[in-house]
Amino acid sequence: MKVEVVMPKMGESINEGTIIKWHKKKGEKVKKDEILFEISTDKVDTEIPSPEDGVLAEIKVFEQETAEVGTVVAIIETDSENIMVKDEPKPKITVEEIPSTTQVGGELIDIVMPKMGESVMEGTVIKWHKKVGDKVKKDEILFEISTDKVDTEVPSPLEGTLTEILVGENETAEVGAVVARLTTSSGIVKQQKKEKLTESETLTTHQRVEKQVAKPTEEKVEVNRFYSPLVLNIAKSEGIELNELDKITGTGIGGRVTKKDILSYIENKKQSKGKVVVTQKEEKTLIEEAQQAKMPTETGVEIIPMDNLRQRIMYHMVNSRDTSVHVTAVIEVDMTKIHNYILQNRDSFNEKEGIKLTYMPFISYAVIKGLKEYPYLNASIDGNNIVLKKFINLGIAVAVEPNGLIVPNIKRADEKNIRGLAKAIAELGFKARNKKLLPEDIMDGTFTITNYGVFGSLFGTPIINQPEVGILGVGAVTKKAVVVEINGLETIAIKPMMYLSLSHDHRLIDGMLGGKFLKLIKDTLENFDTDII
């Protein structure tokens, strides 16, 4: 009997799940309640057990693929008479003399560009940790990728040897595209004939991915050069023929044409209409000659290309500037009560919780209180509509060496106390600086805090993190002379003081509302109830 294994429903609001790991291969025996695969959803990551004893006869949804709740992801054969490894029905094939890499004496595994979020359709390889020929262990970091949502490290799915790298550093590939191949055991690589699927056959999801990846290989035969699927798609949409594509100078590994190369070529081509047209190679030569001519008068200049993270920060900052009407208000806060509490409890807190106690959890707590009182600061704008969020996902801006910035957020921050906020802030900081963030850590923020005071700045005018409508800047806590009233007499005292700056979107938040929000934060911090900690 065939038993269908479906994507389970892991919560009332969960409509889909992503398979992150199969614990069994097709054809392997599996016992009832033995772990079959792992899934990831918006709410939880969990292991799914087998519903019956039998053999895993078919896998319909592969690792890193997402399926709706109720979708059949696998078939288990429970009938002892019918238990056997059954391949999917073979489609009609024709043999075509197309070179393809295969492994003799070992299994060749495709490493694909993972899907790092529902809206993420491509990723850029920013660093390879292994070279072709290097041995790699299972779960050892293989390469790093950068997407619109997050930078992350991608581990090896199996132990073996890195046989081939198809997407080099700073090259971009679509989700599901093969970026490398891994050999799981010793053997030699040779060329053999490749079977081509006929269009009349119905293909599985895995076969469709293989067919898409095979297309650039076919193109390679004609022009004697490899082009990634993304580059070929751009070329096709822009009407660039293969002979023209072959003239583009590539800056990727082995001279491969990257996404940046072809987009630059297209932009130069558009700008050169009506002008003398030169190839990229000729243009490069002219530029080099011009630079050499300037060298005697312009020494000490270095041109440094922006990395992927810096380019995305630049884009988001310009987009935010052009979207929101920025207004900034500043208020000064007396941090004496919190300052003294931290001095008295810093060591004991570190011993109990294993983290350093700072001003940030107190400030975060006060901000959350302000967002509850003034929910428009926790909203966003959609056309002519105001989108009020019933939850608070508090973003904490984290500086990333050497020159980057990323904003993960604390989910349901309004449900945490001071200790919970302190732990969450420390965890996000660690994950951000060690490239351990996941897409869900970045998505769905509702309000952001940026602590430029950690670098000694007193106050600033931060840029709003879209699509939010407000961001709080935290300045350094410094001791200064202030006028205080004691028993009706004014006197000068030394106090630990701090500036807070609120940048808000004037399309929704007026000065009155912004001012009230800042005043509530100030009052909460200056009169903090330390008994609740």
C-alpha positions in Angstrom: 0.0 0.0 0.0 1.2 3.5 -0.9 1.1 6.0 2.0 1.2 9.7 1.2 3.3 11.9 3.4 2.0 15.4 3.4 3.4 18.8 4.5 1.9 19.1 8.1 0.1 22.2 9.5 2.3 23.6 12.3 0.0 26.4 13.4 -3.3 28.2 12.6 -1.6 30.9 10.5 1.0 28.5 8.9 0.1 27.8 5.2 3.4 26.4 3.9 6.7 24.9 5.0 10.2 24.5 3.6 12.0 21.2 3.7 15.5 21.9 5.0 16.8 18.3 5.3 15.8 14.7 4.3 17.0 12.1 6.8 16.2 9.2 4.4 17.0 8.7 0.7 14.8 7.2 -1.9 14.8 3.4 -1.6 15.8 3.4 2.1 13.8 1.5 4.7 12.1 3.6 7.3 10.4 2.7 10.6 7.2 4.2 12.0 8.0 7.4 14.1 11.6 7.4 12.8 12.6 10.9 11.7 11.9 11.3 7.9 12.7 14.9 7.2 12.9 18.4 8.8 10.9 21.5 7.9 11.1 25.2 8.6 8.1 27.5 8.8 7.5 31.1 9.8 7.0 30.0 13.4 9.1 26.9 14.0 11.7 24.4 12.7 10.8 20.8 13.5 11.4 17.2 12.6 8.7 15.1 11.0 8.5 11.3 11.7 7.3 8.6 9.4 3.7 7.6 9.7 4.3 3.9 8.9 6.9 1.2 8.4 8.0 0.8 4.8 10.3 2.0 2.1 10.7 5.6 0.9 9.5 5.0 -2.6 9.4 8.6 -3.9 10.4 12.1 -2.9 8.3 14.8 -4.5 9.6 17.9 -2.7 13.3 18.3 -2.3 15.6 20.1 0.2 15.2 24.0 0.1 11.9 23.7 -1.7 8.7 25.1 -0.3 5.3 23.4 -0.4 1.8 24.4 0.9 0.2 22.6 3.8 -1.4 19.3 2.7 0.9 18.9 -0.3 2.2 15.3 -0.8 6.0 15.5 -0.2 6.8 11.8 -0.3 5.4 8.3 -0.9 6.0 5.4 1.5 5.4 1.8 0.2 4.2 -0.4 3.1 3.2 -3.6 1.3 6.0 -6.1 1.8 5.3 -7.7 -1.6 5.6 -4.4 -3.4 8.5 -2.9 -1.4 11.2 -2.2 -3.9 13.1 0.8 -5.2 11.0 2.2 -8.0 12.4 4.9 -10.2 10.1 7.5 -11.6 8.7 6.6 -15.0 11.5 7.2 -17.5 10.6 9.8 -20.1 11.3 9.3 -23.8 14.8 10.3 -24.5 17.0 11.1 -27.4 20.8 10.9 -27.1 22.6 14.1 -27.9 26.4 14.6 -28.1 26.5 17.2 -25.4 29.5 16.9 -22.9 28.4 16.6 -19.3 30.4 15.9 -16.2 29.7 12.5 -14.5 31.5 10.6 -11.7 32.9 7.1 -12.0 33.3 5.4 -8.7 31.4 8.0 -6.7 28.1 10.0 -6.6 28.1 13.5 -8.1 25.9 15.9 -6.1 24.5 19.2 -7.3 24.9 22.1 -4.8 22.1 24.6 -5.6 21.5 28.3 -4.7 19.3 28.0 -1.6 16.0 29.9 -1.2 16.5 32.3 1.7 13.0 33.8 1.8 9.7 33.8 0.0 10.5 36.9 -2.0 14.1 36.1 -2.6 14.7 34.9 -6.2 18.4 35.0 -6.5 21.6 35.2 -4.5 25.2 36.4 -5.0 28.2 34.2 -4.0 30.4 36.5 -2.1 33.1 34.0 -0.9 34.1 30.4 -1.5 35.6 28.7 1.5 36.7 25.7 -0.6 38.6 25.3 -3.9 38.0 22.7 -6.6 39.7 19.5 -5.4 39.4 20.4 -1.7 37.8 17.8 0.7 34.8 19.0 2.6 33.0 17.6 5.6 29.2 17.5 6.0 27.9 20.8 7.5 31.3 22.4 7.0 30.9 25.9 5.5 31.2 25.7 1.7 30.4 29.3 0.5 28.8 32.5 1.6 25.9 34.2 -0.2 24.3 37.6 -0.1 20.6 38.3 -0.9 18.3 41.3 -0.6 17.3 40.0 2.8 20.4 38.6 4.5 24.0 37.5 4.2 24.6 33.9 5.3 27.0 30.9 5.2 25.9 27.8 3.3 27.1 24.4 4.6 27.9 21.3 2.6 25.0 18.8 2.5 27.4 15.8 2.4 31.0 14.8 3.0 33.1 14.6 -0.2 35.3 16.5 -2.6 34.4 19.8 -4.4 34.5 18.7 -8.0 33.3 21.8 -9.8 32.5 25.5 -9.1 29.9 26.9 -11.6 29.2 30.3 -10.0 32.2 32.2 -8.9 32.6 34.9 -6.3 30.6 38.1 -7.0 28.4 36.2 -9.5 24.7 36.1 -9.1 22.5 33.0 -9.7 18.8 32.3 -9.4 17.4 30.2 -6.6 17.6 26.5 -7.5 20.5 27.0 -10.0 23.5 24.7 -9.6 26.4 26.6 -8.2 28.8 23.7 -7.6 29.2 19.9 -7.7 30.4 17.7 -4.9 31.7 14.1 -5.2 30.7 12.0 -2.2 33.4 9.3 -2.7 36.7 8.8 -4.5 36.5 8.4 -8.3 37.5 10.1 -11.6 35.6 12.6 -13.6 35.0 11.9 -17.3 32.8 13.2 -20.1 29.9 11.2 -21.3 26.8 11.5 -23.5 23.9 13.3 -21.9 20.3 12.3 -22.1 17.9 15.0 -23.3 14.3 15.0 -22.1 11.6 15.3 -24.7 9.2 18.2 -24.3 6.1 15.9 -24.4 6.9 14.3 -21.1 5.8 15.5 -17.7 8.8 16.4 -15.6 9.3 16.2 -11.9 10.4 19.4 -10.0 13.9 18.0 -9.7 14.1 17.2 -13.4 12.8 20.7 -14.3 15.7 22.2 -12.3 18.2 19.9 -14.1 16.7 20.9 -17.5 17.0 24.6 -16.8 20.6 24.2 -15.7 21.3 22.2 -18.9 20.4 25.1 -21.1 23.5 27.2 -20.5 25.6 24.1 -21.1 24.0 23.8 -24.6 24.9 27.4 -25.2 28.5 26.8 -24.1 28.9 24.3 -26.9 28.1 27.0 -29.5 30.3 29.8 -28.1 32.9 27.8 -26.2 32.2 29.9 -23.0 30.1 29.3 -19.9 27.2 31.7 -19.1 25.1 31.4 -15.9 21.3 31.1 -16.3 20.8 34.6 -15.0 23.2 36.1 -17.5 21.5 34.2 -20.4 18.0 35.4 -19.2 19.2 39.0 -19.2 20.8 38.6 -22.6 17.6 37.1 -24.0 15.4 39.9 -22.6 17.7 42.6 -24.0 18.0 41.0 -27.4 21.7 40.3 -27.1 22.8 37.5 -29.4 25.4 34.9 -28.4 28.1 36.3 -30.7 27.6 39.7 -29.1 27.6 38.1 -25.6 31.0 36.6 -26.4 32.5 40.0 -26.8 31.7 41.1 -23.3 34.7 41.1 -20.9 34.0 39.0 -17.9 35.3 39.9 -14.4 34.3 36.6 -12.7 36.4 33.5 -12.1 38.0 32.3 -15.3 36.8 35.4 -17.1 33.1 34.6 -16.7 30.6 37.2 -17.5 28.8 38.2 -14.2 25.4 39.9 -13.8 27.2 43.2 -13.1 29.2 42.8 -16.4 26.2 42.4 -18.6 24.2 45.1 -16.9 27.1 47.5 -17.3 27.5 46.5 -21.0 23.7 47.2 -21.6 23.9 50.5 -19.8 27.0 51.6 -21.8 25.3 50.4 -25.0 22.2 52.6 -24.3 24.4 55.6 -23.5 26.4 55.2 -26.6 23.5 55.4 -29.1 24.5 58.1 -31.6 28.1 57.9 -30.5 31.1 55.9 -31.6 30.5 52.3 -30.4 33.4 50.5 -28.9 33.6 47.0 -27.4 34.2 46.6 -23.7 37.7 45.4 -24.4 38.4 48.6 -26.4 36.8 50.7 -23.8 38.9 49.1 -21.0 42.0 49.8 -23.0 41.0 53.5 -23.5 40.3 53.9 -19.8 43.6 52.3 -18.8 45.5 54.6 -21.2 43.6 57.7 -19.9 44.4 56.6 -16.3 48.0 56.2 -17.1 48.1 59.7 -18.6 46.6 61.1 -15.4 49.0 59.2 -13.1 51.7 62.0 -13.0 49.1 64.5 -11.8 46.7 62.3 -9.8 48.8 60.0 -7.6 47.5 58.3 -4.4 44.1 57.5 -5.8 42.6 54.0 -5.4 39.4 52.7 -6.9 37.6 50.2 -4.6 34.4 48.5 -5.9 31.6 48.4 -3.4 30.8 44.9 -2.0 27.3 43.5 -2.2 26.3 44.6 1.3 27.5 48.2 0.8 25.6 48.4 -2.5 22.4 47.2 -0.8 22.8 49.7 2.1 23.3 52.5 -0.5 20.2 51.5 -2.3 18.1 51.2 0.8 19.3 54.6 2.1 18.5 56.4 -1.1 15.2 54.7 -1.4 14.3 55.7 2.2 15.3 59.3 1.6 13.2 59.4 -1.5 10.2 57.7 0.1 9.8 59.2 3.6 9.6 62.9 4.6 12.2 62.9 7.3 11.9 65.0 10.4 14.1 64.7 13.4 13.4 65.7 17.0 16.0 65.5 19.9 15.4 65.2 23.6 17.9 64.9 26.6 17.5 62.2 29.2 18.9 61.9 32.7 20.1 58.3 33.0 21.2 58.5 36.7 18.8 55.9 38.0 19.6 53.3 35.3 23.3 54.2 35.4 23.5 53.5 39.1 21.5 50.2 38.8 23.9 48.9 36.1 27.0 49.8 38.2 25.6 48.0 41.2 24.3 44.9 39.3 26.6 44.5 36.3 28.7 41.6 37.7 25.9 39.6 39.3 23.8 40.0 36.0 26.8 38.7 34.0 27.2 35.7 36.3 23.5 34.7 36.2 22.7 35.5 32.5 26.1 35.2 30.9 25.8 38.5 29.1 26.8 42.1 29.7 24.1 44.5 31.1 23.9 47.7 29.0 21.6 50.6 28.6 20.0 49.1 25.4 17.5 46.7 27.1 16.2 49.6 29.3 15.9 51.9 26.2 14.2 49.1 24.3 11.7 48.6 27.1 10.9 52.3 27.2 10.4 52.4 23.4 8.1 49.4 23.5 6.0 51.2 26.1 5.9 54.3 23.9 4.8 52.2 20.8 1.9 50.7 22.8 0.8 54.2 23.9 1.3 55.7 20.4 0.7 52.8 17.9 1.0 55.1 14.8 4.8 54.9 15.4 4.5 51.2 15.0 2.7 51.4 11.7 3.5 51.7 8.0 2.0 53.4 4.9 0.5 51.5 2.0 -0.7 54.0 -0.6 -3.3 56.1 1.1 -3.8 53.5 3.9 -2.3 53.3 7.4 -1.2 49.7 8.3 -1.3 49.4 12.1 0.7 46.5 13.5 -0.8 44.6 16.4 2.7 43.2 17.2 6.0 44.9 18.0 9.1 43.5 16.2 11.8 45.8 17.4 14.7 46.3 15.0 18.2 46.7 16.5 20.8 48.1 14.0 24.1 46.2 14.2 27.4 47.4 12.7 29.2 44.8 10.7 32.9 44.9 10.0 34.5 46.4 8.0 31.9 48.9 6.9 28.4 47.4 7.0 25.1 47.7 8.8 22.2 45.3 9.2 18.9 45.5 11.1 17.6 42.2 12.6 14.6 42.5 14.8 13.3 41.0 18.1 10.1 39.2 17.3 7.2 40.0 19.7 9.4 42.3 21.7 6.4 43.5 23.7 6.2 40.1 25.3 9.7 40.3 26.8 11.0 41.8 30.1 14.4 43.5 30.6 16.2 40.2 31.0 14.5 38.8 27.9 15.4 41.9 25.8 19.0 41.9 27.0 19.4 38.2 25.9 17.6 38.9 22.5 19.8 41.9 21.8 23.0 40.0 22.6 21.9 37.1 20.4 21.0 39.2 17.4 24.3 41.0 17.7 26.3 37.8 17.8 24.4 36.3 14.8 24.8 39.5 12.7 28.5 39.7 13.3 29.1 36.0 12.6 26.8 35.7 9.5 24.3 33.4 11.3 21.2 35.5 10.6 18.2 33.9 8.8 15.8 35.8 6.5 13.1 35.7 9.2 15.5 37.6 11.6 15.5 40.5 9.1 11.9 40.6 7.9 8.7 42.2 9.3 10.3 44.8 11.6 8.0 47.5 12.9 10.3 50.1 14.5 14.1 50.4 14.8 16.7 51.6 17.4 20.2 52.5 16.2 22.9 53.0 18.9 25.5 55.3 17.4 26.4 56.3 20.9 28.5 53.1 21.2 31.0 54.9 19.0 31.0 58.1 21.1 28.5 60.2 19.0 26.3 62.4 21.1 23.3 62.6 18.6 22.5 62.2 14.9 19.7 62.1 12.4 19.2 58.5 11.4 17.5 57.4 8.2 14.2 55.5 8.6 14.3 51.7 7.9 11.6 51.2 5.2 8.7 50.5 5.4 8.7 51.7 9.0 7.8 55.3 9.9 10.2 55.9 12.8 13.7 55.2 14.1 15.2 56.2 17.4 18.9 57.2 17.6 20.7 56.6 20.9 23.6 58.9 21.8 26.5 58.2 24.2 25.9 58.6 27.9 28.2 61.3 29.1 28.7 63.0 32.5 27.9 66.7 32.3 27.0 69.6 34.5 23.2 70.2 34.6 21.0 72.5 36.6 18.8 70.6 39.2 16.4 71.8 41.8 16.9 70.5 45.4 14.5 71.6 48.1 13.3 74.5 46.0 16.8 75.7 45.3 18.6 75.5 41.9 22.1 74.1 41.9 24.6 72.5 39.5 25.1 68.7 39.6 27.1 66.2 37.6 24.8 63.8 35.8 25.1 60.9 33.3 23.1 62.4 30.4 22.0 61.1 27.0 20.5 62.5 23.8 17.8 60.6 22.0 16.9 61.6 18.4 13.7 60.4 16.7 13.5 60.5 12.9 9.9 60.1 11.8 8.0 60.1 8.6 6.1 63.4 8.4 3.6 61.8 6.0 2.1 60.1 9.0 3.8 61.3 12.2 3.5 65.0 13.0 5.7 66.9 15.5 3.1 66.6 18.3 2.9 62.9 18.1 6.7 62.5 17.8 7.2 64.8 20.7 4.8 62.9 23.0 6.5 59.6 22.0 9.9 61.0 23.0 8.6 62.5 26.2 7.1 59.2 27.3 10.5 57.4 26.7 12.3 60.2 28.6 9.9 59.9 31.6 10.1 56.1 31.6 13.9 56.1 31.7 14.3 58.9 34.3 11.8 57.2 36.6 12.6 53.6 35.8 11.0 51.0 38.2 14.0 48.8 38.9 11.8 46.4 40.9 10.4 44.9 37.6 13.8 43.7 36.4 
